[in-house]
Amino acid sequence: MIPMKYVFPMTVLAAALAVPSFAAARQVTFETQMSNYGGDGAYVALYLTDRAGQYHSTLWVAGPKVKYHRHLRDWSRAKGGARVDGVTGASVGAGKTLRVTLDLADTLIDAGYEVRIDTAVEDMKKNPSEVVAPLTTAGANKAVQGSGYVKSFRYSL
C-alpha cells in the first residue's frame, strides 16, 4: 500500500505527464482561393519557415507530377532537394479553393513561424513566396491577398 503522503504528488505527476499529449497539436484549416487566371491547374506549395526565414516543413503540395515541383522555386530551393515531407494532392484550378485541414503542433503558433505559398502554372508565370503570412492567433481568419494566382489566403485555428 502506498502511504497517503505520496498519493497527491503521484497524482499531480501523472496528470502533468498526460496533459502534453492532449495539448500538443491542434487542427488548423488553410484555405487558398485561386483567382480566375485563365490557365491550367496551378501547382501550389504550402510550407512553413522559421523566424529567420529558414525552411521548416511542407504542409501540402498541390500538383501530382514531381518533375514540375522545381517550378515552385522558393519552396523547392528551401527544402534543398529533400523529399516532400507533407501531403500531396491534385493541382488547383482557376477560381477554385484549396482547403486543407492538418494537425499542427501548438509550439509553431505565435512562435515566429510563417506560412508561405509558392504557385506555378504551366506555360505561365511562376510566383515564389506569393503569400507570406505569420502563423499567429491574431492572424487567424484574416485574409491575405496573393501577388499572383492566389486571390486570398486565410487560416483558422
Residue frames relative to the residue before (quaternion, step in Angstrom):
aa qw qx qy qz dx dy dz
M 1.0000 0.0000 0.0000 0.0000 0.00 0.00 0.00
I 0.3953 -0.7174 0.5287 0.2225 3.57 -1.02 0.90
P 0.4816 -0.6622 0.4823 0.3114 3.60 -0.84 0.94
M 0.6137 -0.6046 0.3843 0.3317 3.58 -1.04 0.85
K 0.6350 0.5532 -0.3486 0.4115 3.62 0.99 -0.70
Y 0.6844 0.4659 -0.2863 0.4822 3.63 1.23 -0.33
V 0.5172 0.6753 -0.4078 0.3319 3.61 1.20 -0.40
F 0.6877 0.4824 -0.2937 0.4561 3.61 0.81 -0.97
P 0.6831 0.4684 -0.3156 0.4631 3.65 0.75 -0.87
M 0.6456 0.5118 -0.3242 0.4649 3.60 1.02 -0.72
T 0.6325 0.5248 -0.3236 0.4688 3.59 1.06 -0.74
V 0.6461 0.5106 -0.3110 0.4745 3.57 0.98 -0.88
L 0.6540 0.5120 -0.3049 0.4660 3.59 0.92 -0.88
A 0.6548 0.5072 -0.3130 0.4648 3.59 0.91 -0.86
A 0.6572 0.5024 -0.3055 0.4716 3.58 0.98 -0.84
A 0.6488 0.5246 -0.3146 0.4526 3.59 0.97 -0.86
L 0.6733 0.4815 -0.2951 0.4771 3.57 1.01 -0.73
A 0.6779 0.4980 -0.2915 0.4555 3.59 1.08 -0.66
V 0.6205 0.6001 -0.3469 0.3668 3.62 0.94 -0.82
P 0.6533 0.5216 -0.3611 0.4131 3.69 0.75 -0.78
S 0.6272 0.5402 -0.3582 0.4318 3.59 1.03 -0.61
F 0.6688 0.4743 -0.3011 0.4869 3.59 1.15 -0.51
A 0.7771 0.3677 -0.1700 0.4817 3.59 1.00 -0.78
A 0.4236 0.7524 -0.4310 0.2619 3.60 1.24 0.18
A 0.8146 0.0789 -0.0154 0.5744 3.61 1.07 -0.59
R 0.1140 -0.7678 0.6225 0.0998 3.51 -1.31 0.32
Q 0.5280 -0.6162 0.4719 0.3447 3.53 -1.20 0.46
V 0.0551 -0.7680 0.6381 -0.0009 3.52 -0.96 0.99
T 0.1844 -0.7731 0.5989 0.0985 3.57 -0.90 0.95
F 0.1572 -0.7695 0.6171 0.0480 3.54 -0.83 1.12
E 0.0502 -0.8112 0.5824 -0.0166 3.57 -0.76 1.06
T 0.0441 -0.7973 0.6011 -0.0319 3.55 -0.65 1.20
Q 0.1545 -0.7833 0.6001 0.0491 3.57 -0.53 1.24
M 0.2690 -0.7765 0.5527 0.1387 3.56 -0.65 1.13
S 0.4570 -0.6547 0.5233 0.2978 3.58 -1.15 0.64
N 0.5340 -0.5878 0.4861 0.3647 3.58 -1.29 0.12
Y 0.0061 0.8673 -0.4954 0.0486 3.56 0.46 1.25
G 0.4511 -0.7467 0.4124 0.2622 3.62 1.24 -0.08
G 0.6321 0.5056 -0.3592 0.4645 3.59 1.00 0.73
D 0.7372 -0.3626 0.3152 0.4751 3.53 -1.34 -0.30
G 0.7182 -0.4167 0.3331 0.4467 3.54 -1.35 0.03
A 0.4038 -0.7263 0.5106 0.2206 3.56 -1.01 0.84
Y 0.3406 -0.6471 0.6385 0.2398 3.49 -1.29 0.62
V 0.0444 -0.8115 0.5813 -0.0402 3.56 -0.83 1.03
A 0.0953 -0.7657 0.6334 0.0582 3.59 -0.91 0.94
L 0.1087 -0.7634 0.6365 0.0158 3.54 -0.82 1.11
Y 0.1615 0.8163 -0.5271 0.1723 3.59 -0.43 1.21
L 0.4117 -0.7043 0.5294 0.2327 3.56 -1.33 0.30
T 0.0963 -0.7412 0.6593 0.0814 3.51 -1.24 0.67
D 0.4883 -0.6577 0.4846 0.3068 3.57 -1.19 0.53
R 0.7586 -0.3970 0.2590 0.4470 3.58 -1.30 -0.01
A 0.6691 0.4680 -0.2962 0.4956 3.63 1.21 -0.42
G 0.5501 -0.6306 0.3850 0.3893 3.59 1.29 0.03
Q 0.4825 0.6638 -0.4320 0.3741 3.58 1.28 0.23
Y 0.5911 -0.5931 0.4276 0.3405 3.55 -1.05 0.83
H 0.1675 -0.7746 0.6035 0.0879 3.55 -1.01 0.89
S 0.7651 -0.2760 0.2235 0.5371 3.60 0.64 -1.07
T 0.4482 -0.6474 0.5484 0.2817 3.52 -1.34 0.39
L 0.2809 -0.7595 0.5649 0.1589 3.55 -0.93 0.93
W 0.7847 -0.1382 0.1511 0.5851 3.57 0.89 -0.97
V 0.0761 -0.7530 0.6498 0.0694 3.54 -1.19 0.64
A 0.1616 -0.7658 0.6178 0.0762 3.56 -0.76 1.10
G 0.6379 0.4502 -0.3920 0.4866 3.54 -0.63 1.18
P 0.3027 -0.8432 0.4219 0.1390 3.55 -0.25 1.28
K 0.6938 0.4921 -0.2963 0.4344 3.62 1.03 -0.59
V 0.4115 -0.7529 0.4689 0.2098 3.54 -0.41 1.31
K 0.6124 0.5780 -0.3628 0.3991 3.61 1.01 -0.68
Y 0.6908 0.4529 -0.2833 0.4872 3.62 1.18 -0.40
H 0.4618 0.6967 -0.4423 0.3253 3.61 1.23 -0.18
R 0.5795 0.5990 -0.3784 0.4027 3.63 1.11 -0.55
H 0.6022 0.5656 -0.3548 0.4376 3.60 1.20 -0.41
L 0.5882 0.4877 -0.3629 0.5334 3.57 1.31 -0.18
R 0.1932 -0.9032 0.3675 0.1091 3.47 0.81 1.27
D 0.7150 0.4361 -0.2897 0.4633 3.64 0.64 -1.00
W 0.6536 0.5044 -0.3086 0.4723 3.57 0.96 -0.85
S 0.6696 0.5110 -0.2982 0.4489 3.57 0.85 -0.99
R 0.6713 0.4824 -0.2851 0.4853 3.57 0.95 -0.88
A 0.6646 0.5319 -0.3067 0.4258 3.59 0.90 -0.93
K 0.7072 0.4443 -0.2790 0.4739 3.59 0.89 -0.82
G 0.3592 -0.8082 0.4268 0.1891 3.57 1.31 -0.01
G 0.7285 -0.4378 0.2536 0.4619 3.56 0.92 0.78
A 0.4544 0.6809 -0.4600 0.3439 3.58 1.26 -0.05
R 0.5892 -0.5593 0.4392 0.3836 3.55 -1.19 0.48
V 0.5988 -0.5569 0.4291 0.3836 3.55 -1.20 0.50
D 0.1863 -0.8086 0.5528 0.0764 3.57 -0.74 1.11
G 0.6281 0.4938 -0.3422 0.4945 3.57 1.27 0.27
V 0.6192 -0.5198 0.4274 0.4045 3.54 -1.27 -0.35
T 0.2118 -0.7817 0.5732 0.1243 3.55 -1.10 0.67
G 0.0234 -0.7886 0.6145 0.0057 3.52 -1.27 0.46
A 0.7503 -0.3790 0.2888 0.4583 3.56 -1.31 -0.18
S 0.5884 -0.5426 0.4475 0.3988 3.55 -1.27 0.37
V 0.4186 -0.7114 0.5175 0.2256 3.57 -1.27 0.38
G 0.3724 -0.7645 0.4896 0.1927 3.57 -0.69 1.09
A 0.6672 -0.4881 0.3904 0.4052 3.53 -1.33 0.41
G 0.8252 0.2107 -0.1815 0.4916 3.56 -0.95 0.94
K 0.5915 0.5810 -0.3615 0.4264 3.60 1.26 -0.10
T 0.3582 -0.7153 0.5593 0.2173 3.55 -1.33 0.25
L 0.2287 -0.7248 0.6368 0.1297 3.54 -1.01 0.96
R 0.0042 0.7941 -0.6057 0.0511 3.58 -0.61 1.17
V 0.0144 0.8045 -0.5882 0.0818 3.54 -0.60 1.20
T 0.0933 -0.7756 0.6226 0.0448 3.58 -0.89 0.96
L 0.0121 0.8091 -0.5818 0.0824 3.54 -0.73 1.17
D 0.4363 -0.6179 0.5665 0.3269 3.55 -1.29 0.34
L 0.0457 -0.8085 0.5859 -0.0313 3.56 -0.65 1.15
A 0.5285 -0.6464 0.4511 0.3153 3.58 -0.92 0.92
D 0.5308 -0.6443 0.4584 0.3051 3.58 -0.93 0.92
T 0.6211 0.5790 -0.3396 0.4045 3.58 1.08 -0.68
L 0.6213 0.5466 -0.3442 0.4436 3.63 1.23 -0.28
I 0.6541 0.5206 -0.3050 0.4561 3.57 1.18 -0.54
D 0.8330 0.0848 -0.1296 0.5311 3.56 -0.92 1.02
A 0.5719 0.5923 -0.3730 0.4277 3.59 1.14 0.61
G 0.6796 -0.5124 0.2890 0.4382 3.61 1.20 0.42
Y 0.4999 0.6522 -0.4352 0.3679 3.61 1.22 0.09
E 0.1933 -0.7639 0.6055 0.1120 3.53 -1.22 0.58
V 0.3403 -0.6722 0.6159 0.2302 3.51 -1.23 0.65
R 0.0551 -0.7917 0.6084 0.0060 3.57 -0.87 0.98
I 0.1251 -0.7715 0.6204 0.0649 3.52 -1.20 0.65
D 0.1118 -0.7379 0.6634 0.0536 3.54 -0.98 0.99
T 0.0594 -0.7957 0.6014 0.0401 3.59 -1.08 0.70
A 0.0268 0.7684 -0.6394 0.0113 3.54 -1.28 0.51
V 0.1021 -0.7626 0.6373 0.0444 3.54 -1.13 0.77
E 0.5790 -0.6157 0.4124 0.3400 3.57 -0.97 0.90
D 0.8531 0.0649 -0.1101 0.5059 3.55 -0.98 1.02
M 0.6569 0.4306 -0.3242 0.5272 3.58 1.18 0.52
K 0.7481 -0.4188 0.2956 0.4213 3.54 -1.35 0.02
K 0.3142 -0.7026 0.6070 0.1981 3.53 -1.26 0.61
N 0.1580 -0.8105 0.5617 0.0508 3.59 -0.95 0.86
P 0.1223 -0.8034 0.5802 0.0541 3.60 0.02 1.24
S 0.8449 0.0292 -0.0608 0.5306 3.59 -1.03 0.83
E 0.0900 0.8369 -0.5293 0.1065 3.54 0.93 0.97
V 0.7632 0.1314 -0.0783 0.6278 3.55 1.10 -0.72
V 0.0225 0.7466 -0.6646 0.0216 3.55 -1.06 0.88
A 0.0975 0.8053 -0.5719 0.1219 3.57 -0.53 1.20
P 0.4399 -0.6834 0.5051 0.2903 3.62 -0.82 0.91
L 0.3619 -0.7222 0.5517 0.2076 3.57 -1.02 0.85
T 0.2635 0.7675 -0.5226 0.2616 3.55 0.13 1.37
T 0.5876 -0.5483 0.4421 0.3984 3.55 -1.22 0.34
A 0.6378 0.5331 -0.3251 0.4510 3.60 1.06 -0.71
G 0.6986 0.4754 -0.2682 0.4625 3.60 1.11 -0.64
A 0.4659 0.6902 -0.4402 0.3358 3.58 1.26 -0.20
N 0.8480 0.1582 -0.1621 0.4791 3.55 -1.11 0.87
K 0.5722 0.5559 -0.4019 0.4494 3.60 1.19 0.34
A 0.4051 -0.7366 0.4931 0.2238 3.55 -0.75 1.08
V 0.1277 -0.7449 0.6520 0.0609 3.53 -1.15 0.85
Q 0.3420 -0.7494 0.5322 0.1955 3.57 -0.81 0.97
G 0.3894 -0.7083 0.5414 0.2315 3.54 -1.05 0.82
S 0.4505 -0.6934 0.4962 0.2645 3.55 -1.28 0.28
G 0.7513 0.3067 -0.1896 0.5528 3.60 1.28 0.16
Y 0.8523 -0.0376 0.0712 0.5169 3.56 -0.44 -1.25
V 0.6236 0.5332 -0.3425 0.4578 3.60 1.20 -0.35
K 0.3200 -0.7432 0.5600 0.1781 3.56 -0.67 1.14
S 0.7726 -0.1839 0.1308 0.5935 3.57 0.95 -0.92
F 0.1566 -0.7540 0.6344 0.0675 3.49 -1.30 0.58
R 0.1194 0.7653 -0.6289 0.0674 3.55 -1.13 0.72
Y 0.1433 -0.7633 0.6195 0.1144 3.52 -1.27 0.35
S 0.1788 -0.7670 0.6070 0.1062 3.54 -1.20 0.56
L 0.3205 -0.7541 0.5520 0.1542 3.54 -1.06 0.88
